[in-house]
Amino acid sequence: MTDRAVSGGAGQPRFQLAMITFGTMLATIMQALDTTIANVALPYMQGAFSATLDQITWVLTSYIVAAAIMTPPTGWLAARFGRKRLYLVSVVGFTVASMFCGIAGSLTEMVVFRIIQGCFGAALVPLSQATLLDNYPTSRHGQAMAIWGVGIMLGPILGPTLGGWLTENYSWRWVFYINVPVGILGFMVIASYVSETARNVRLKFDLFGFLAISIAVAALQMFLDRGQQLDWFGSYEIVIEAIIAALCLYTFLVHTFTAERPFISPSLFRDWNFSLSLIFIFVVGMILYATMALLPPFMQELLNYPVVTVGFLLAPRGIGTMIAMMIVGRIIGPVQPRFLLVFGFALNAVALWWMSTFSLYILPWEVFASGVVQGFGLGFVFVPLTTVGFSTLAPERRTEGAGVYNLLRNIGSSVGISIVAALLERNTQINHATIGAVATPFNPMFRLPLVEHLFNLHTASGLTMLNAEVTRQAAMIGYIDDFRLMMYLSLAVLPFILLLGKPPRGRGLPAAALAD
């Protein structure tokens, strides 16, 4: 293909557009899957590498930190070297790194390869988003974002299901090997059908801005990932990471709005819809990933479901999302995105309210059905939010904007997971003390024959069984509190949706030639 700017999509041959969509979806799903697919395999990796729990979490942390650092420079790299070149290099690097993760013989090797994988994978999602926006006409941007959103939303949801199945039936190494054939096919399709964008070879790199935001993001990720484990501000490490993150973020913001050619253009944040969409996608990241972080341990530890069952009960959430996105892609033209966002967040709040009524004796269909409802609601959020957020953004800023947009989604997920994990542990301890305070010989409940037989307060076995049951009940209340918090968060953003402006109608957006 020649080095021409990508067309706006109006005159794009139908078959070529379909192949571009297929190729970008492969890359999107491949990267999105890796955010959660390795989670269920961690205990098996821990045994293979003879690692402690603290050490094995670096398999996840290293990938997250590397991807977070390399997401912001996506716009500059695409403008300087061309979007297609960056796309192909990212696919190759991610695929090769995945293969080496699969053959890693030690924890050190695994962490190094996961860092490389995160660096190359960071650009895949924003590049996919920008590519689809440039190749679809403005009138079909809602449909394009629905297709793209399927990969973004299904990846984290189906990751535990696929990862559990591969680990159970083959080996944890196949969690990484599965990327190889997908990456090869994606490379071939992108190389054949995606056109190159114009390049600005004189575009200078703002090293100071990049270092400031990179250190800030890395320190924030470390603060969030290790805070609960190290008792937050009771640890000098966490205090230092918090100070570094705050100082570097302040330095980056001052530099961005005062430098002549900053790393991230301030013009992005002058777009009202785009700036508001960053807040909303931050909240979406919190809700989606926090819920996905809570449900697997809830089902495995409290309900005693096997890992494969957990995966299959989480999968319907993705089905609900996919159905919603297909509907939204068709109605987003005549229906204002703001109305769809209100419906989506409200439906998500209903699903989280349902989860807040869970108990230790719920049936599997309740997890199944509430997941479908939440997935359906998130589908009605993701597509309209992306469409309205990018509808008024200048085309030459789309790749840069997509990088910032996805960075905020990832940071939101880290913040959400850290908050619910910290609250779960804290509330479990508080609830345990509260329940334990009434578990005395003077409580008439302990004189009932069955209770006295099971939880005999005068024997070691009875006290052990009582402590285990109190812990289960305390943890259950902790999960309920977390689900209720996510519900309140979903409801809290509803009034702010009215601040979003209407996307332009009937005005075609020119192709994005990523020159500054």
PyMOL commands that set and color helices and strands:
alter all, ss='L'
color gray80, all
select helices_A, chain A and resi 14-33+39-49+53-56+58-70+74-81+83-102+107-121+124-135+138-169+174-177+179-193+207-227+232-234+236-258+267-270+272-302+307-331+337-355+364-391+395-437+444-447+449-454+460-492+494-499
alter helices_A, ss='H'
color red, helices_A
deselect
rebuild
show_as cartoon
